[in-house]
Amino acid sequence: MQLYSTNDRSNIVNLKQAVLKSLAEDKGLYMPTSIPQLPQAFLDNLQSFSFEEIAFQVSKNLFGSTIPNWGLWQICETAINFPAPVVKVTESISSLELWHGPSLAFKDFGARYMAHLMSYFTRNEDQKLTILVATSGDTGGAVAAGFLDAPGIEVVILYPSGRVSPLQEQQLTTLGGNISACEIQGSFDDCQSMVKTAFLDSQLNAKYHLSSANSINIARLIPQSFYYFEAMKQLDQSQQNVFCVPSGNFGNLTAGLLAQRMGLPISQFIAATNLNRVVPDYLQSGTYQPKASIPTISNAMDVGSPSNFVRIQELFDKSHSKMSQAIKGYAYDDAATTGELLSLYQDTGYLADPHGAVGFLAAKEYLQSHSRSTHVTVLETAHPAKFLDTVQECIGEQIAVPDRLSVLSSRQKVATPLSNEYSEFKTYMLQRD
């Protein structure tokens, strides 16, 4: 598998280089030089494959002979070992529940797969791999769980102070071991900028072998494409199947577009956002204007400058016309989000998290102007208990907290407070043992 930098198509690397470097020297993101089509026989018979087998077939199609079959199967079997069920909510809307993994968020798929892929690539190397990751919520917990005690790998997580839920914070600050956390006085965009700057810092690169577990790393996007195939095998393929993706950094949507390019018959995508609506605004106007992020109750989508927008542009040859035909964008404020969370629960009995509620709002608005043969599947990206206070306040009821979350309350938070100045983070990194 060969990949190019979005800033320079002549900058070509192999899969190992792209995964372990994360970001090109020219600050571009890596994209496959070609996206192969999956065999039609595979696509026509998805129901006959297990989730692990789907992951293996998609990976093998992309990677070619980069990783031997035994190694690739071991990665897929170990990483993709929990379900992604499609739950019918109304006649026209289903929920793809992506929160059945260790950290109760969709990012478990990418984090676990990436951890095993990186371990495979570094299995014969002496130098420790240091993962830098910025999180707006769920990435940190998923990466912490996925990389915990991974041999030869340490993780440093940067998160915005006061902008993640209490349970999310506990997930990324209490594990210890090879996992460290930095509490940044700023936004997710500040955290993301610091991580990107670190990759290009010669002093840090002299001390560390740096990589990223954010969706800037292609190894995060590839496994996120798997559950689109897993969802399609559970859906009626005679209908027009649309996927609605609650979106922040737009990695999840990019992964869906990759699945579509590999042959999965997805009719259209919906990009659902909160007040951080730079992509929906672009889809309407053709003008892309990144902005400072705005805090909301759907905090994982509080991204004002989504990294993966450049990858989406690449997939559509930077054509606004092509992109706006394939993706419809919608945005909602907190009042609409809480209203939908309550009405959805009262009308159907289905309990969503705030991000899922944004997705259901978009799905309903989209269906108002589309035929009855259209079915929208909303990606439900996190368990509602991860946003306990918000959800319980909305519905006026107590909800059960899974054991994986309740045990966190007794653990001690350990995080290093830092400003949003890169120089302070750099000093912290240089002074670490």
Kinemage of the C-alpha trace (Angstrom):
@kinemage 1
@onewidth
@group {chain A} dominant
@subgroup {mainchain}
@vectorlist {calphas} color= white
{ca met a 1} P 0.000 0.000 0.000
{ca gln a 2} L 1.330 3.398 -1.014
{ca leu a 3} L 0.150 6.717 0.423
{ca tyr a 4} L 0.750 10.349 -0.550
{ca ser a 5} L 0.727 13.612 1.386
{ca thr a 6} L -2.266 15.859 0.787
{ca asn a 7} L 0.221 18.736 0.480
{ca asp a 8} L 2.437 17.032 -2.093
{ca arg a 9} L 1.272 14.108 -4.225
{ca ser a 10} L 4.882 13.249 -5.060
{ca asn a 11} L 5.606 12.624 -1.355
{ca ile a 12} L 4.942 8.850 -1.335
{ca val a 13} L 5.419 6.523 1.642
{ca asn a 14} L 4.489 2.943 2.479
{ca leu a 15} L 1.910 1.900 5.073
{ca lys a 16} L 4.395 1.404 7.911
{ca gln a 17} L 5.871 4.864 7.376
{ca ala a 18} L 2.442 6.502 7.234
{ca val a 19} L 1.197 4.741 10.370
{ca leu a 20} L 4.278 5.389 12.477
{ca lys a 21} L 4.850 8.967 11.266
{ca ser a 22} L 1.149 9.959 11.250
{ca leu a 23} L 1.823 13.355 9.688
{ca ala a 24} L 3.969 14.120 6.649
{ca glu a 25} L 6.937 16.458 7.010
{ca asp a 26} L 5.095 18.989 4.847
{ca lys a 27} L 2.171 18.904 7.356
{ca gly a 28} L -0.037 17.005 4.939
{ca leu a 29} L -2.199 14.024 5.838
{ca tyr a 30} L -1.613 10.668 4.202
{ca met a 31} L -4.080 9.305 1.646
{ca pro a 32} L -3.974 6.072 -0.386
{ca thr a 33} L -2.573 6.583 -3.875
{ca ser a 34} L -5.408 4.332 -5.044
{ca ile a 35} L -8.553 2.946 -3.439
{ca pro a 36} L -9.161 -0.560 -4.784
{ca gln a 37} L -12.629 -1.966 -5.388
{ca leu a 38} L -13.691 -4.885 -3.240
{ca pro a 39} L -14.787 -8.026 -5.128
{ca gln a 40} L -18.471 -7.867 -6.016
{ca ala a 41} L -18.962 -11.369 -4.668
{ca phe a 42} L -17.852 -10.132 -1.250
{ca leu a 43} L -20.164 -7.113 -1.366
{ca asp a 44} L -23.122 -9.239 -2.476
{ca asn a 45} L -22.627 -11.716 0.349
{ca leu a 46} L -21.789 -9.570 3.365
{ca gln a 47} L -24.289 -11.535 5.469
{ca ser a 48} L -22.101 -14.629 5.233
{ca phe a 49} L -19.073 -12.918 6.822
{ca ser a 50} L -18.409 -12.277 10.498
{ca phe a 51} L -17.385 -8.788 11.596
{ca glu a 52} L -13.781 -9.981 12.016
{ca glu a 53} L -13.833 -11.500 8.523
{ca ile a 54} L -15.155 -8.239 7.064
{ca ala a 55} L -12.319 -6.358 8.773
{ca phe a 56} L -9.807 -8.830 7.360
{ca gln a 57} L -11.154 -8.682 3.802
{ca val a 58} L -11.267 -4.864 3.726
{ca ser a 59} L -7.774 -4.603 5.244
{ca lys a 60} L -6.310 -7.147 2.850
{ca asn a 61} L -7.853 -5.400 -0.118
{ca leu a 62} L -6.266 -2.100 0.931
{ca phe a 63} L -2.919 -3.398 2.186
{ca gly a 64} L -2.196 -5.972 -0.482
{ca ser a 65} L 0.885 -7.961 0.529
{ca thr a 66} L 2.124 -5.380 3.058
{ca ile a 67} L 1.216 -7.640 5.994
{ca pro a 68} L 1.063 -11.446 5.728
{ca asn a 69} L -2.361 -13.024 6.141
{ca trp a 70} L -1.529 -14.559 9.518
{ca gly a 71} L -0.454 -11.194 10.938
{ca leu a 72} L -3.410 -9.334 9.485
{ca trp a 73} L -5.911 -11.900 10.745
{ca gln a 74} L -4.396 -11.719 14.220
{ca ile a 75} L -4.800 -7.930 14.229
{ca cys a 76} L -8.428 -8.085 13.059
{ca glu a 77} L -9.443 -10.951 15.317
{ca thr a 78} L -7.967 -9.307 18.414
{ca ala a 79} L -9.094 -5.737 17.737
{ca ile a 80} L -12.571 -6.218 16.269
{ca asn a 81} L -14.012 -8.483 18.955
{ca phe a 82} L -17.188 -6.642 19.961
{ca pro a 83} L -20.399 -6.003 17.990
{ca ala a 84} L -21.805 -3.044 16.057
{ca pro a 85} L -25.555 -3.764 16.000
{ca val a 86} L -28.089 -1.891 13.898
{ca val a 87} L -31.176 -1.104 15.986
{ca lys a 88} L -34.384 -0.043 14.246
{ca val a 89} L -35.789 3.103 15.890
{ca thr a 90} L -38.538 4.123 13.454
{ca glu a 91} L -39.668 2.802 10.092
{ca ser a 92} L -37.213 5.104 8.324
{ca ile a 93} L -34.407 5.497 10.861
{ca ser a 94} L -32.028 3.019 12.490
{ca ser a 95} L -29.174 3.441 14.930
{ca leu a 96} L -25.764 1.888 14.350
{ca glu a 97} L -24.591 1.409 17.926
{ca leu a 98} L -20.838 1.824 18.052
{ca trp a 99} L -20.446 1.942 21.834
{ca his a 100} L -20.182 -1.737 22.735
{ca gly a 101} L -16.379 -1.691 23.108
{ca pro a 102} L -14.150 -1.177 26.164
{ca ser a 103} L -14.515 2.617 26.449
{ca leu a 104} L -18.150 2.689 25.252
{ca ala a 105} L -17.384 4.846 22.202
{ca phe a 106} L -16.955 4.300 18.459
{ca lys a 107} L -13.277 5.161 18.681
{ca asp a 108} L -12.591 1.796 20.314
{ca phe a 109} L -12.554 0.256 16.830
{ca gly a 110} L -9.851 2.567 15.521
{ca ala a 111} L -7.814 2.705 18.720
{ca arg a 112} L -7.618 -1.057 19.229
{ca tyr a 113} L -6.865 -1.786 15.568
{ca met a 114} L -4.215 0.928 15.489
{ca ala a 115} L -2.587 -0.330 18.685
{ca his a 116} L -2.206 -3.840 17.283
{ca leu a 117} L -1.080 -2.557 13.875
{ca met a 118} L 1.582 -0.358 15.461
{ca ser a 119} L 2.718 -3.202 17.713
{ca tyr a 120} L 3.108 -5.373 14.611
{ca phe a 121} L 5.210 -2.750 12.832
{ca thr a 122} L 7.441 -2.079 15.877
{ca arg a 123} L 7.765 -5.674 17.105
{ca asn a 124} L 11.490 -5.864 16.217
{ca glu a 125} L 12.480 -2.301 17.115
{ca asp a 126} L 14.346 -1.180 20.236
{ca gln a 127} L 13.135 2.433 20.550
{ca lys a 128} L 9.852 3.023 22.351
{ca leu a 129} L 7.021 4.569 20.297
{ca thr a 130} L 5.437 7.657 21.889
{ca ile a 131} L 1.834 8.330 20.871
{ca leu a 132} L 0.612 11.923 21.119
{ca val a 133} L -3.147 12.311 20.955
{ca ala a 134} L -5.504 15.279 21.264
{ca thr a 135} L -9.033 14.534 22.397
{ca ser a 136} L -12.320 16.405 22.519
{ca gly a 137} L -13.832 13.585 24.545
{ca asp a 138} L -14.004 9.982 23.433
{ca thr a 139} L -10.681 9.615 21.612
{ca gly a 140} L -8.706 9.868 24.836
{ca gly a 141} L -10.614 7.125 26.626
{ca ala a 142} L -10.551 4.813 23.625
{ca val a 143} L -6.832 5.324 23.042
{ca ala a 144} L -6.075 4.878 26.744
{ca ala a 145} L -7.980 1.593 26.801
{ca gly a 146} L -6.659 0.410 23.436
{ca phe a 147} L -2.980 1.105 24.146
{ca leu a 148} L -2.897 0.296 27.879
{ca asp a 149} L 0.145 -1.912 28.576
{ca ala a 150} L 0.925 -2.224 24.844
{ca pro a 151} L 4.583 -3.328 24.704
{ca gly a 152} L 7.039 -0.703 23.495
{ca ile a 153} L 4.411 2.060 23.361
{ca glu a 154} L 3.635 5.006 25.648
{ca val a 155} L 0.744 7.456 25.232
{ca val a 156} L 0.452 11.171 26.083
{ca ile a 157} L -3.117 12.509 25.881
{ca leu a 158} L -3.921 16.237 25.615
{ca tyr a 159} L -7.459 17.280 26.515
{ca pro a 160} L -9.179 20.683 26.971
{ca ser a 161} L -9.852 21.472 30.630
{ca gly a 162} L -13.556 21.649 31.459
{ca arg a 163} L -14.632 20.600 27.972
{ca val a 164} L -14.952 16.837 28.397
{ca ser a 165} L -17.563 15.094 30.536
{ca pro a 166} L -16.524 13.930 34.022
{ca leu a 167} L -16.680 10.264 33.011
{ca gln a 168} L -14.686 10.924 29.847
{ca glu a 169} L -12.040 12.660 31.962
{ca gln a 170} L -11.893 9.715 34.359
{ca gln a 171} L -11.375 7.334 31.453
{ca leu a 172} L -8.282 9.111 30.202
{ca thr a 173} L -6.691 10.224 33.495
{ca thr a 174} L -6.967 7.220 35.813
{ca leu a 175} L -5.360 4.253 34.075
{ca gly a 176} L -1.705 5.060 34.809
{ca gly a 177} L 0.920 2.682 33.480
{ca asn a 178} L 2.011 3.757 30.021
{ca ile a 179} L -0.790 6.350 29.766
{ca ser a 180} L -0.176 10.031 30.718
{ca ala a 181} L -2.603 12.954 30.459
{ca cys a 182} L -2.119 16.716 30.040
{ca glu a 183} L -5.011 19.025 30.974
{ca ile a 184} L -4.781 21.984 28.603
{ca gln a 185} L -6.245 25.397 29.419
{ca gly a 186} L -7.762 25.852 25.980
{ca ser a 187} L -9.853 24.199 23.307
{ca phe a 188} L -9.572 20.930 21.404
{ca asp a 189} L -8.219 22.906 18.463
{ca asp a 190} L -5.407 24.126 20.731
{ca cys a 191} L -4.634 20.534 21.738
{ca gln a 192} L -4.675 19.380 18.120
{ca ser a 193} L -2.399 22.236 17.049
{ca met a 194} L 0.106 21.376 19.781
{ca val a 195} L 0.217 17.744 18.678
{ca lys a 196} L 0.758 18.680 15.045
{ca thr a 197} L 3.497 21.140 15.974
{ca ala a 198} L 5.249 18.512 18.081
{ca phe a 199} L 5.516 16.166 15.102
{ca leu a 200} L 7.530 18.801 13.246
{ca asp a 201} L 9.735 19.744 16.214
{ca ser a 202} L 13.307 18.545 15.656
{ca gln a 203} L 14.167 18.513 19.370
{ca leu a 204} L 11.224 16.337 20.317
{ca asn a 205} L 11.836 14.044 17.372
{ca ala a 206} L 15.437 13.645 18.485
{ca lys a 207} L 14.270 12.419 21.879
{ca tyr a 208} L 11.121 10.504 20.902
{ca his a 209} L 9.822 8.298 18.128
{ca leu a 210} L 6.533 10.181 17.791
{ca ser a 211} L 3.249 9.064 16.283
{ca ser a 212} L -0.420 9.971 16.675
{ca ala a 213} L -3.619 8.113 17.478
{ca asn a 214} L -5.857 10.925 16.255
{ca ser a 215} L -7.758 10.563 13.029
{ca ile a 216} L -4.931 12.418 11.295
{ca asn a 217} L -3.382 8.919 11.330
{ca ile a 218} L -4.649 6.789 8.453
{ca ala a 219} L -4.588 3.766 10.776
{ca arg a 220} L -7.553 5.247 12.637
{ca leu a 221} L -9.660 5.756 9.530
{ca ile a 222} L -9.241 2.327 7.963
{ca pro a 223} L -10.866 0.346 10.807
{ca gln a 224} L -13.631 2.931 11.073
{ca ser a 225} L -14.658 1.911 7.565
{ca phe a 226} L -15.311 -1.650 8.742
{ca tyr a 227} L -18.528 -0.919 10.576
{ca tyr a 228} L -20.148 0.631 7.530
{ca phe a 229} L -19.862 -2.793 5.897
{ca glu a 230} L -21.048 -4.456 9.102
{ca ala a 231} L -24.062 -2.133 9.163
{ca met a 232} L -24.922 -2.726 5.518
{ca lys a 233} L -25.055 -6.484 6.034
{ca gln a 234} L -27.792 -5.863 8.637
{ca leu a 235} L -29.809 -3.487 6.439
{ca asp a 236} L -32.222 -4.043 3.560
{ca gln a 237} L -30.028 -3.349 0.546
{ca ser a 238} L -33.025 -2.904 -1.758
{ca gln a 239} L -33.707 0.490 -0.166
{ca gln a 240} L -31.768 3.727 -0.506
{ca asn a 241} L -29.369 3.509 2.436
{ca val a 242} L -28.132 6.837 3.761
{ca phe a 243} L -25.692 7.181 6.659
{ca cys a 244} L -25.955 10.113 9.048
{ca val a 245} L -22.659 10.839 10.797
{ca pro a 246} L -22.374 13.109 13.864
{ca ser a 247} L -19.168 14.925 12.932
{ca gly a 248} L -16.382 16.817 14.680
{ca asn a 249} L -12.977 16.139 13.154
{ca phe a 250} L -14.727 14.319 10.262
{ca gly a 251} L -12.692 11.133 10.492
{ca asn a 252} L -15.805 8.983 10.782
{ca leu a 253} L -17.338 10.509 7.674
{ca thr a 254} L -14.065 10.154 5.765
{ca ala a 255} L -13.989 6.468 6.692
{ca gly a 256} L -17.510 6.061 5.325
{ca leu a 257} L -16.482 7.714 2.075
{ca leu a 258} L -13.571 5.254 1.824
{ca ala a 259} L -16.031 2.378 2.263
{ca gln a 260} L -18.203 3.862 -0.466
{ca arg a 261} L -15.205 4.205 -2.809
{ca met a 262} L -14.368 0.538 -2.145
{ca gly a 263} L -17.794 -0.367 -3.511
{ca leu a 264} L -20.218 -0.272 -0.588
{ca pro a 265} L -23.577 0.947 -2.010
{ca ile a 266} L -24.176 3.971 0.236
{ca ser a 267} L -26.639 6.356 -1.420
{ca gln a 268} L -25.634 9.503 0.431
{ca phe a 269} L -24.015 10.852 3.590
{ca ile a 270} L -25.343 13.355 6.091
{ca ala a 271} L -22.858 15.409 8.100
{ca ala a 272} L -24.572 16.353 11.367
{ca thr a 273} L -22.872 18.962 13.555
{ca asn a 274} L -23.557 21.233 16.501
{ca leu a 275} L -22.825 24.969 16.497
{ca asn a 276} L -19.367 24.181 15.086
{ca arg a 277} L -20.787 24.146 11.593
{ca val a 278} L -17.886 25.065 9.318
{ca val a 279} L -18.428 22.054 7.036
{ca pro a 280} L -22.235 22.386 6.666
{ca asp a 281} L -21.649 26.063 5.912
{ca tyr a 282} L -19.083 25.117 3.273
{ca leu a 283} L -21.478 22.627 1.692
{ca gln a 284} L -24.045 25.403 1.343
{ca ser a 285} L -21.801 28.297 0.319
{ca gly a 286} L -18.637 26.814 -1.149
{ca thr a 287} L -16.538 28.923 1.238
{ca tyr a 288} L -14.504 27.141 3.909
{ca gln a 289} L -13.854 29.290 6.954
{ca pro a 290} L -12.373 27.535 10.026
{ca lys a 291} L -13.329 29.238 13.281
{ca ala a 292} L -12.581 29.014 16.974
{ca ser a 293} L -14.566 26.124 18.420
{ca ile a 294} L -17.692 26.757 20.494
{ca pro a 295} L -18.332 24.637 23.617
{ca thr a 296} L -21.526 22.555 23.477
{ca ile a 297} L -23.074 19.556 25.241
{ca ser a 298} L -22.026 17.398 22.264
{ca asn a 299} L -18.407 18.135 23.090
{ca ala a 300} L -16.710 15.568 20.840
{ca met a 301} L -17.928 17.658 17.909
{ca asp a 302} L -16.555 20.931 19.256
{ca val a 303} L -14.031 21.309 16.447
{ca gly a 304} L -13.645 24.551 14.537
{ca ser a 305} L -10.949 23.382 12.127
{ca pro a 306} L -11.547 19.700 11.305
{ca ser a 307} L -8.354 17.972 10.184
{ca asn a 308} L -10.002 15.463 7.879
{ca phe a 309} L -11.670 18.083 5.720
{ca val a 310} L -8.551 18.046 3.528
{ca arg a 311} L -8.960 14.295 3.013
{ca ile a 312} L -12.593 14.768 1.998
{ca gln a 313} L -11.477 17.438 -0.450
{ca glu a 314} L -8.992 14.973 -1.946
{ca leu a 315} L -11.723 12.372 -2.423
{ca phe a 316} L -13.772 14.898 -4.396
{ca asp a 317} L -10.867 16.490 -6.279
{ca lys a 318} L -11.467 19.708 -4.320
{ca ser a 319} L -14.804 20.109 -6.115
{ca his a 320} L -17.480 21.777 -4.010
{ca ser a 321} L -20.128 20.658 -6.480
{ca lys a 322} L -19.202 16.965 -6.199
{ca met a 323} L -18.902 17.111 -2.416
{ca ser a 324} L -22.196 18.914 -1.867
{ca gln a 325} L -23.995 16.322 -3.991
{ca ala a 326} L -22.585 13.421 -1.979
{ca ile a 327} L -22.863 14.994 1.490
{ca lys a 328} L -25.691 17.006 3.010
{ca gly a 329} L -24.864 19.082 6.078
{ca tyr a 330} L -27.045 20.083 9.024
{ca ala a 331} L -26.248 21.886 12.287
{ca tyr a 332} L -28.139 22.315 15.577
{ca asp a 333} L -27.759 24.161 18.851
{ca asp a 334} L -27.932 22.711 22.360
{ca ala a 335} L -31.605 23.526 22.811
{ca ala a 336} L -32.537 21.522 19.732
{ca thr a 337} L -30.237 18.703 20.840
{ca thr a 338} L -31.760 18.336 24.294
{ca gly a 339} L -35.246 18.631 22.835
{ca glu a 340} L -34.554 15.788 20.407
{ca leu a 341} L -32.945 13.620 23.085
{ca leu a 342} L -36.134 13.896 25.179
{ca ser a 343} L -38.659 13.546 22.357
{ca leu a 344} L -36.829 10.572 20.867
{ca tyr a 345} L -36.904 8.835 24.243
{ca gln a 346} L -40.573 9.659 24.865
{ca asp a 347} L -41.741 8.728 21.362
{ca thr a 348} L -39.690 5.580 20.722
{ca gly a 349} L -38.070 4.554 24.015
{ca tyr a 350} L -34.648 4.909 22.405
{ca leu a 351} L -32.064 6.712 24.525
{ca ala a 352} L -29.362 8.533 22.582
{ca asp a 353} L -26.341 10.485 23.755
{ca pro a 354} L -26.107 14.193 22.784
{ca his a 355} L -24.073 13.409 19.648
{ca gly a 356} L -26.577 10.795 18.540
{ca ala a 357} L -29.402 13.256 19.180
{ca val a 358} L -27.776 15.670 16.726
{ca gly a 359} L -27.670 12.806 14.235
{ca phe a 360} L -31.358 11.981 14.703
{ca leu a 361} L -32.272 15.637 14.200
{ca ala a 362} L -30.412 15.662 10.888
{ca ala a 363} L -31.910 12.328 9.813
{ca lys a 364} L -35.444 13.591 10.411
{ca glu a 365} L -34.840 16.852 8.587
{ca tyr a 366} L -33.261 15.022 5.654
{ca leu a 367} L -36.193 12.592 5.359
{ca gln a 368} L -38.674 15.452 5.057
{ca ser a 369} L -37.515 15.984 1.466
{ca his a 370} L -36.745 12.413 0.425
{ca ser a 371} L -38.762 9.410 -0.706
{ca arg a 372} L -40.248 6.688 1.468
{ca ser a 373} L -37.763 4.195 0.035
{ca thr a 374} L -34.957 6.067 1.814
{ca his a 375} L -33.647 4.680 5.091
{ca val a 376} L -31.240 6.646 7.288
{ca thr a 377} L -28.841 4.932 9.666
{ca val a 378} L -27.526 7.243 12.386
{ca leu a 379} L -24.126 6.473 13.844
{ca glu a 380} L -24.661 6.396 17.627
{ca thr a 381} L -21.123 7.088 18.683
{ca ala a 382} L -21.138 6.855 22.497
{ca his a 383} L -23.113 5.314 25.345
{ca pro a 384} L -25.511 7.893 26.877
{ca ala a 385} L -24.093 7.214 30.360
{ca lys a 386} L -20.853 8.912 29.284
{ca phe a 387} L -22.883 12.140 29.407
{ca leu a 388} L -24.760 11.202 32.539
{ca asp a 389} L -25.713 14.601 33.929
{ca thr a 390} L -26.865 15.984 30.586
{ca val a 391} L -28.906 12.921 29.638
{ca gln a 392} L -30.538 12.482 33.034
{ca glu a 393} L -31.451 16.160 33.179
{ca cys a 394} L -33.014 15.925 29.717
{ca ile a 395} L -35.207 12.900 30.350
{ca gly a 396} L -35.859 13.485 34.059
{ca glu a 397} L -34.856 9.939 34.969
{ca gln a 398} L -31.884 8.100 36.382
{ca ile a 399} L -30.140 5.818 33.891
{ca ala a 400} L -28.028 2.750 34.531
{ca val a 401} L -24.274 3.255 34.379
{ca pro a 402} L -22.317 0.300 32.931
{ca asp a 403} L -19.763 -1.255 35.273
{ca arg a 404} L -16.949 -0.148 32.951
{ca leu a 405} L -17.829 3.457 33.819
{ca ser a 406} L -19.009 3.158 37.420
{ca val a 407} L -15.693 1.692 38.579
{ca leu a 408} L -13.926 4.880 37.460
{ca ser a 409} L -15.475 6.972 40.238
{ca ser a 410} L -13.150 5.451 42.836
{ca arg a 411} L -9.973 6.034 40.820
{ca gln a 412} L -7.715 9.037 41.275
{ca lys a 413} L -7.329 11.535 38.453
{ca val a 414} L -3.712 12.112 37.435
{ca ala a 415} L -3.143 14.883 34.874
{ca thr a 416} L -0.503 17.556 34.301
{ca pro a 417} L -2.071 21.045 33.967
{ca leu a 418} L -0.592 23.097 31.121
{ca ser a 419} L -1.448 26.322 29.307
{ca asn a 420} L -2.255 26.293 25.607
{ca glu a 421} L 1.221 27.608 24.762
{ca tyr a 422} L 3.193 25.062 22.755
{ca ser a 423} L 6.453 26.051 24.473
{ca glu a 424} L 5.077 24.861 27.823
{ca phe a 425} L 4.048 21.503 26.384
{ca lys a 426} L 7.450 21.142 24.715
{ca thr a 427} L 9.205 21.776 28.031
{ca tyr a 428} L 7.013 19.153 29.667
{ca met a 429} L 7.953 16.606 27.006
{ca leu a 430} L 11.657 17.371 27.130
{ca gln a 431} L 11.731 17.013 30.915
{ca arg a 432} L 9.935 13.668 31.011
{ca asp a 433} L 12.029 10.623 31.887
